[in-house]
């Protein structure tokens, strides 16, 4: 049964909603995190996180990276809600 749940979890994770790149950066900076810290936690390169925060690039994280990044961003969004004027 666990295998089925893992497969379902993977499907949900592949569609985790991420905020726009500029909001990703705002949340990271609001918490005082560096690109290196986020990259280390997610086990990706610093440049990878930088690309995910760049509005010029359309590259998005996939699979487990996306799930973990979405989880981080969701937790940060609870701590640092977007300003009302957005």
N, C-alpha and C positions, 0 to 999 in steps of 0.2 A: 504494500500500500504506500509506503514511503516513497517509492520510485514514482508513483503517479503524482503524489503531492509535489515532489521535486520538479517534475515536468510542468505541472501547472504553475508553480512558483517561477520557473524560468520564463514561461510565456508572459506572466504579469510583469516580471522584471524587464523584459525586452521592450515593454511599452511604458515604463515609468516616465511620468511627465517631469520634464526639467524646465526650470525657469529660463528666460532669455539669457544669453551670455553676459550681458552687462549686470544683470541681477545676481548671477552666479559670483561674479567678482565682488559685487557690493557685499554680499553675505560673507564671503571669505575675509575681506578686509575688515568688516564690522566686528568680526570675532578675533581679529588680530592674527590671522593665520597667513603664513607665507605659501607661495606656490610649492616650495619644497616640502612643507609639512603636509599639505594635502596630497601631494604626489606620493610621499612616503607612506601615508596611511592607506592610500588606494593601491599602492605597489605599481605605480606607473611613473613615467618620466615627468620631470618638471615641465618640459616643453609640451607634453600631452595635456596637462591641466591648463597651461597657457592657451593652447589652441581651443580647448573647450570654452574658455572665457572670452575668446576673440569673436567679435561680431562679424569680422571679415571672412571667417572660415566657417563652413557649414558642417565640419566634422563633429560628430556626436559620439559619446561613449556608447558601447554596446555590451550586451550580456551582463555578466557579474559586475563589470566596471560601472555600467550605467546604474545598476541597482544600488551599489554602494555609494556612488556619487549622489544619486537622488536622495538616499537616506540622509547623507550628510547635509545636503542643501535643505531638506525638509526640516531637520532639527535646527539648523541655523535660522531658517525663516520663522520658526516659532519664537526664537530668542530676539530676532531683529526684524519685525514686520516691516513691510515696504511702507515708505512715507505715504500719507494720504493723498498728496498732490500728484501721484503717479497715474 
